[in-house]
């Protein structure tokens, strides 16, 4: 969870949206954001399918710290195409490990 260290680099008029399938993870991320004294408002969304309550073309930055990996373990798809309708000409920052020929895990 190295996400919070990037958030202070965002423009001060940004709105951060943090999603996770786990409410516990969202709580931890919120605590870390408070520790770094982020100046941007944040919307936390518990979600498993990336069908977000957002308009199209509203996201400027995608910051990911291996959560795309977790998504691909439980779904038969890569998350970026699912998010693409929300993205402007977005910048993507993050880390990802590619797994070849892996089957989704059962929850």
Secondary structure, DSSP 8 states (H G I E B T S, - for coil): --THHHHTTS-TT-EEEEEES-HHHHHHHHHHHHHTT--SEEEEEE-SS---S--SS-EEEEEEESHHHHHHHHSSS-HHHHHGGGEEEEEEEEE----SS------
